[in-house]
Amino acid sequence: MGSTIEINDTLKISKDRGFPKGLKLEDHLKDPELSKKFLNQIFGFYNKDERLYHRPPTRVFLVEEMSDGKWLYWGNALVIEQTIKEGRTEGKFMIVKIYQPEFQHRMTIEESPRGKSYFPDDPKSFS
């Protein structure tokens, strides 16, 4: 009998499941300094399935799951609280690092599963 709990180093959530609604790529690209207001804030999240996230002081990657299922890497977070119950994981996280746009672009391309990157794998596509 195996376990159904997955161990994750990536907190991938959509805006509907707890990604901060005010943290928007368009704004971040215009002025990355504005995104820093989200640092050290605590947000609630949930995900389907049973997942065990790395605990502080170990960071997790913070990824926004876009509406089309694509991945957008934003930075690092600490999962400070989590509950796993009946096929669902919920908890709280704190954003501890937000990537600069150029690094965010490259990180998203390099680390997303094949076909899941929000950005096309074309260096000329970033402006």
N, C-alpha and C positions, 0 to 999 in steps of 0.2 A: 504494500500500500504506500503510494508516494504522496508527497505534499503538493498542494495546489498553490502554495504561497510562493510568489516570485520575489527575488531580491533585486532591487533596482538602485542604480546610481543616477538615474534620470527621473526627475519629476516632470512628466509630460501631461499637461492639462490644458483644456480649452478655457475660454472666458466663461462659458456656462458652468464649468466645474471648478472655478476658483482662480484662474489666471487674472491678475488685476486688470479690470476693464479700462482703466485710464492709461495703461502702459501700451502705447500704440507705436507701431513701426514708423508710420509717417512722421509723427512728432519726434521720435528718436533720431531719425535721419536728418531732420531740420536742425535740431538742437539737442545733442546727447546729454548735455548738462541737466536739462529738465527731467530726464529719466531718473536722475539721482535722488529725486524726492521719494522714490519707492524703496530706497535702501533702508534696511533695518525696520521696515514695517512688517507687520504680521498679517497673514492672509489665511483664510480657511480654504480647504480643497477637498475634493473627493474623486475617486476613480472606481470604476467597476473592477471587479476581480480583487483578489487578495494579494497585496504587495507590501513588502517590507523594505522601507527606504533606509539608507545609511543614516545613522544618528550623529548629532553633533559630537565632536567638532568636525566630523567628516562632512564635506559638502556634497550636494547633489547638483547635477546640471539642471538648470531651469529651462524648460522647453515649452513654448506655446504650440498647442495643436491647433492649426488653422482650420477654418471651416471645410476645406477640401481634403483634410487629413494630412496635409504637409506639416513638416516640423520646422520651427523657427527657434534657434538657440538664443537665449537672452543673457545668460550669466550663471551665477551660482546661488544656491539657496541652502538653508539649513532646515531640515524637517524637525520641528521642535516638539511635535505631538502627533501621534497617529493611533488610530483604532482600526483594527481589522475585524470585520464581523459579517458573517453571512454573505460572502461574495462581494464585499465592498470594503474599500479602504478610505478613511477620511482622516483629516488632521489639520495641522497648522504649519505654515512655513514662513521663514523670514528671508527676504532677498538680501544677500550680502555682497553681491558683485553684479554689475551690469556691464556687458561688453561694449566697447567702442564699435560703431557701425562697421568698420572695415573688418575687424576681428569677428564680429557677429556673422557677417556674410561668409567668411572663410570657414568658420567653425560649423555653421549650418551645412555647408556643402560637404565638408570633410567627415562630419560625425553622424549625419542623418543616415538612416538605412537607405539602401539603394532605391531610388525613385520617390523618396519621401522629403527631400530637401525643398524648402520653400523657394530657394533661389535656383535658377538654372545653373548647371555646372559650366559656366562660361565667364571667364574673368572680365570680359568686356561688358557684361550685363550689370555690373555694379557701378553706380554713379553717385 
